[in-house]
Amino acid sequence: MIFKYKGYDKDGKKLKSKIEAANLEEVKVKLRAKGIIYTDISKEEEPLFKGINLKRKNSISYFELSIISRDLSIYIKSGISIVNAIKLASNQYKTNKKHTLFLKSIEVFLNEGKNFYQAIEAQNVYNLPAFYKQSIKVSENSGILGQVLLELSVFLKEQDKISKQIKNALAYPLFIFLISIFVVIFMMSYIVPKITSIFSELHQDMPTITQFVINSGNFFSKNWIYLLLIIFTIYISYFFLKKVNRTFAKSIDRLKLKVPIVGKILYKNEMGRFSYVSHILIKSGVPFAKTVNLASKILDNIYLKDMFEEASQKVVEGDKLSQALYKVDKNIDKTFIQAISLGEETSQTSEILDNLSKLYFEENRDKTTMLLALLEPALMLFVGLVVGFIITAMLLPIFSINIGNQ
């Protein structure tokens, strides 16, 4: 539980902060141990609906976790103890109350005698990825915590960079797409009805495409509220079903992988992430079967996640990963299977997985750049065709009137 407190430190400086503890008595013990004279202690209020947390208070971005990991890595590799490294890191995040509380909580648990893994497992400020915690657990026991934290920092930063690049690149095409929708809605709701009223007064027979546009305009103008409600209902139902029905979510994620171009990008991104995390875990000393299971948890695609989890069970039973994956899904990337098989034969699985991750990420960067470069003109062409179709439909009766008059 998180408690808020006010008081004074041993130098008489006024304090106002938060602390993590099991109960009020534990808070008082911890504050006295720090030499803090408290004037007020209160439990932080929990959200009214625990299942609904719009602010996602217990999440930390990959970029922020990357920076913290990098800083800790630098301190530890410089010979500083983990307790002092945490103290130094917390001093850099005084403006961020959540980060400060996160690091202070770890510091408290370290002072109680827990190791770094136990401390991050016990803290209740941020939900950290399972692969991240497991890497720390094994690397701490192996004496390579500083190096593994640096590896984790690089990976998390790269994932955040890729995510931001895609979002930034999609911003303009999405803007064009939204503008095109508003343009079409405006024309169908206001422009088309005004023009058709003129044709109606002239008792002019309409061409087929003109009549189609008029009927569509009338339909949209009369039923736009219902259409929005239907779209909203489908949207909510989709995400609700995906959250509560794993079979539905797995089917949707499998379908995503079959979408031309986009499916391959999603697939290679997931395989690249799996490969790199597996490389880190193996390097940390995690047993191979457990590595596969833990690395699968980072995947967003449920179909691929289940595939690797099932394969990890077969590895526990004695199969090689390459054989297990082929048994689970015969459509898996043959390059991946062959590379893993080679790694298993030469006992260089970690290095092979590292190279695979670089290969997948590099291929994805090229394909993503190409896709986004084609997306903008494709959307502009789409908008031009739709608007051009509507204008043509409106001009055809005018041309027929002029020809008739001649």
C-alpha positions, 0 to 999 in steps of 0.5 A, a space after each residue: 500500500 502507498 501512504 502519504 506523509 508530511 513532516 521534517 527531516 533530521 535537519 529540520 527541512 519540511 517534507 511531503 512525500 509518499 512511502 510504500 508499506 504493508 500498514 500504518 505501523 510499518 510506515 511509522 517504523 520506516 520513517 523513524 528509521 530514516 530520522 523523519 519526524 512525521 506530522 501527518 500520515 494518510 493512506 493514498 486513496 485507491 480509484 473508485 473502480 479498481 478495474 478501470 484505471 484510465 491514467 494507468 498509474 501503475 505503468 511505466 513507458 519503455 523509454 523511462 524504464 530504459 533511462 533508469 536502467 541505463 543510469 543504474 548500469 553506469 553506477 553499478 559498473 563504476 563500482 557503486 553498490 546497488 543501494 547507493 546507485 538507487 539513491 543517486 538515481 532517485 536524486 535525478 528524478 525529484 521532479 517526477 513523484 512516481 519515479 521517486 516513489 518507485 526508487 525510494 520503495 526499492 531503497 527501503 526494501 534493499 535496506 531491509 535486507 532484500 536483494 535488488 530482484 526481491 525489492 523490485 518484485 515487492 514494490 507496488 508502484 510500477 508493473 515491470 515486464 516479467 522478462 525484465 525482472 527475471 533478467 535482473 534476478 539471474 544476472 544479480 546472482 551471476 554478478 553481471 547486473 550492470 551489463 544486463 541492465 545496459 542490455 535491457 536499456 538498449 532494447 527498451 530504448 530501441 522499442 520505444 524509438 520504433 514505436 514513436 517513429 511509426 506514430 510520427 510517420 502515421 500522423 500525417 496520413 491519418 490526418 489526411 484520412 480524417 479530413 477526407 472523411 469530413 469532406 465527404 460527409 460535408 458534401 453528402 450532407 450539405 452540397 449534394 442535397 442543395 444541388 439535387 433540389 435544383 434538379 428536382 425543380 427542373 424535373 430532370 431525369 438523373 443518371 444512375 451514378 447521380 441517383 446513387 450519390 443522391 440516395 447515399 446523401 439522403 441516407 447519411 443525412 437522415 441516419 448519421 446518428 445511428 451510423 455513429 452509434 453502430 460504429 461506436 458499438 462495434 468498436 466497444 464490442 471488439 475491444 471488450 471481446 478481445 479482452 474477455 475472450 482469449 479465443 476471439 483475441 487469438 483469432 484476430 491476432 492470427 488474422 492480422 498476421 495474414 494481412 498483406 505487407 502489414 502482417 509481415 511487418 507485425 510478424 517480424 517485429 514480434 519475432 525480433 523482440 522475442 529474439 532479442 529478449 531471449 538473447 538477454 535472458 540466455 546471457 543472464 543465465 536463465 535456463 533455455 525452456 524458461 527463457 522461451 516462456 518468459 520471452 513470449 510474455 513480451 509479445 503483443 500478438 496472442 497467437 505468437 505468444 501461445 505458440 512460443 508458450 506451447 513450444 516451451 512446454 515441449 522443450 521442457 519435455 526434451 524437444 529442441 526449440 526448433 523441433 518444438 516450434 515446427 510441431 506447433 506451427 509448420 508455417 513459422 518462418 523457416 529462416 528462424 527455425 534454421 537459425 535456431 537449429 544451427 544455434 542449438 547444434 553449435 551451442 551459440 543460441 544467444 549469439 544467433 538470437 541476437 543476430 536474428 533480432 538485428 536482421 528482423 529489426 533492419 528488415 522491418 525498418 526498410 519495409 515500414 519506411 516503404 509502406 509509410 512512403 506509399 501510404 500518403 499518396 495512396 490516401 490522397 489518391 483515394 480522397 481524389 477518387 471519392 471527391 471526383 466521383 461525387 463531383 462527376 455525379 453532380 455535373 452529369 445532369 448539368 451537362 445533359 441539361 446543356 445538351 438538351 437546350 442546344 
